[in-house]
């Protein structure tokens, strides 16, 4: 139990020492999630549209 708490605090301290706060990391993660989700949806729409118009045969 104690080792888990120590490793968690060490990770937090290391992140803070590297210059990124917890809020900055959350913002970065949120942005990456939105970007990857948007690209996935756009890819699915493009594949569906090309299949609908007969450019790709499934």
N, C-alpha and C positions, 0 to 999 in steps of 0.2 A: 504494500500500500504506500509506504513512504517513498519508495523509489519512483513510483508513478507520479507522485506530486512533485518530486524533485526534477524529473525529466521535463514535466510540463512547464515548470517555472524556468528551467534552463532554456527551453525553446523560446519562451516569451522574452527572456532577457536577450538571447541571441538575436531575435528578430528586432528588438528595440535597438540593440547596439548596431545593427546593420543599417539603421536609419529609416525603417518602415514601421509605422505604428500599426496597431491592430485595425484601426479604422481604414488606413490606407490599403492594407491587405484585403479587407472585406470589399472595398470599392473595386480593387483590381479584379478580384474573383468574380464579383457581380458583373463587371464589364465583360470579362471573358466568357461568362455563361451566356449573357445576352447575345454576344457576337456569335458564338458557336451555335446557339439555338436558331438564330436568324439565318445563318448560312445553311443549316440543315433543312429548315423549312423551305428556303429558296431552292435548294437542290431538289427536294421532293417535288415541288411545284414544276420545276423545269423538266424533270424526268416524266412526270405525269402529262404535261403539255405535249412533249415530243412524242410520247406513246399515243396520245389521243389523236394527234395529227398524222400518225403513221410513219414517223421518222425512225422510230425504234420498234421492233417487233418483240413481244414477250411471249 
